[in-house]
């Protein structure tokens, strides 16, 4: 994934986003502290609305490719329709709500809504420490995620230009989360590497946990609560 710049994508319930980058991009040992990283971007959600100088909304249930083909479900068979109304900022937290309600557009009728925001065109970063403190919902059908997509598809469409999933969670199993990278050729000839993290007894995704990736040349490290 050399040369690819990444923007951040979030959907479903998040709080306290902080991004850090080592200014010298040198190899770091795993025990390094936050004081060894240089802060270049953050959003603490301390206002009363989303800061659109930092974030964009995705709207709808799909996207149109460069050749004009409409892809429903965002390529993931997603049932929800993303809209601005499901995203709010309150008491220092970004809140993204999933709702059971019916909406429609020119492409169809949808029985669920949610929210999705990203930094494309406003912030991207190659290498660094990417971190967020996140509280997630429990329940069948929820699939919240904190992930990074390429700013530009310089090696081709997904997943040839890569994807880094810092955290993905299935609400039906609240005691684990997953991390992954997607790479290789363009779909359907792509591949991925992934692993799950299992919470200790008594802990789950429904509490605030800190999810982190430290990305350096030749190495990506995933952390949950350090």
N, C-alpha and C positions, 0 to 999 in steps of 0.2 A: 504494500500500500504506500510505497515511497512517493512523496510528492503530492499526496492527497490532503486537502484541508477539510476539516470536519466541522459541521454545524450540529447543534444539539436539538433533539426532538423529545418532547414530553407528552404523554397523554395519560389521563386519569389522576391521582391526588398528590400534590407535591408541596414541599415547603423548604425554604432556605437554600437557594441554589448558589454555589460558590465554585468558580473555576480558577485553577492556579496553574502556572507554567514555570518550569525552571528556565531562567533566562539564558543560561549557557548551554542547555540541552546536552549536558554531559551525563554519563552513566551514573545512576544513583543506586545506593544500596537500599534494601527493603526497609531498614530501620530508620530512614531519614525522617525528620520532623517537618511539620508545616513551615517552620521558620526558614527552611532551606529552599522553599518555593517562593517565587515572586508573583504576587497577585496581579492579574491583568484584566479580569472581568468578574463581576459578581452581580447578583440580584437578590436582595434580602426581602423583597416584596413588602416594603415599609410604607407604601401608599395605599390608596383605596381603589386602584384600578391597575390593569396590566400595563406595564411600560412598553409601549409599542415602538420605542426607539431601540429596544433590545429584542423584542419578540414579534413573530408573525403568527396569525391564525391559519390553520387549515380549515376549509369549509367544505361540507358535502360528504359524499360516500365514495368518492373515487377521484380519478385524475385522467387527463387526456395526454396521450403520448405525443411525441414530436410528429408522428405521421397521422395524427388526428383520431386515433383509436381511443375510445373511452374504456377505462379499466375500473369496474365497480369493486367495492369492498377494499379499495387501496391495495389490491393484489394479495390480500390476506383473508378474503371472504368475510370481512368485517360487516356486522349487521347495523352498526350505529351510524348516525348522521352527525358529523362534527359541526358545531355552531358556536359563535361567540358567547351566547347566553349561558353556556355551561362553564364558562371560565370567569372566576372572580378573584379579588384580592381582599383579604380581611385579616386584621390582627397579626400582620407580619407573615401571612401564609398565602400561597397560591392554592386555590381550590378548584379542582376540575371535577365536575359532577357527571355521573352517568344516570340517565333518567329513562324510565319507561314511558314514552309518549310518542305519538304518531306525527311525523312530518313528511313532506314530499317535495320533490323537485322534478325537473324535466326527465330524469332518468328512472324515477320510481318512487315507491312509498316505503317508509322506514318506521319501525316500531320502537326504536331506541335512539337516544341522542347522547352525545358526550362532547369532550373538548380535546383539541390537539394544538400545541403551539411549538414553534421551532425558531431557530436563530438564522436561518439561511439568508444570506445577503446582508446580515447585520453583525454577526460574529462567527468566526471560524478559527480553528486552531490546530496546527499540526504539532503533536507531542505535548505532553503536560499532564497535569493532575486535574481530573474532572470529578466533581463531587456534589452530592445533593443529599439532604436529610428529608426522608420521604415516609409518609404514612399511607398505607394501602388498604383497599377494601377487601373483605372476605365475601365470597359468594360465587356460585357457578356462573360462568360467562364473563367474569371480569378478567381483563388481561392488561394491566397497567405496565408501562415501560418507560425507561430513561435510557436513551440511546443516541448514537451519533451516525449521521449519514454524510457522504461526501458533499462538499460545497459544489464541486463540478465532477461530472462523470468522465474524468480524463482518460480512463482505461476502458470505457464502455458502460452500458447500462447495468443495472443491478444483477448480480452482485460483483461484477468484474472490478468496479472501483471501490469495493469494500463496504463494510458496515460494522460498527462496534456497538454491541449491546451491553451497556453497563449494568442494567438490571431489567429483567422481565419476570413477571409473577402471574401465576394462575390463581385466581381467587378461590378455586375449589380445593387448593392445597396450600393453606396459609403458612406452613412451616418451612417452606423452601422458596428460593428465588434462583434464577439462572443468569449466567453471563455467556456471551458468545461473540465470535467474529465470523462474518460471512465474506467469502472471497472466491478466487478462482475465475472461471469464465462467466459470461452472461447467462442468466436463467434460460433454459433449465439445466445448464451444464455447470452450475455453481456448486460450491461445497461450503461447509462450515465446521468450526470447532467450538464445542460448548461444554459447560460443566455446571452442575447445581451446587448451591450452598444450602445446607440444612441448619436451621436455627437450633440452638440449645433448647432443652426442655423448658417450657414456660415462656418462650419468646416466639414471636411470629411477625408477619408482615403488617399486622394491624397496629403495631406500635411505630413510633418514629425511629427509623434506623438510618444510618449513614452509609450510602453506597458510593464507591469510589473506583475509578480506574486511573492507574498511572501508566502512561503510554510513552515509551522511549524507543529509539531505533533498535529493532530486533527483539523487543520485549514488551508485553502488555501484562500488567498485574491487576487483579480484581480484589477488592476488599469489601467486607461488610463490618461496620463498626470498628474499623481499624484492623 
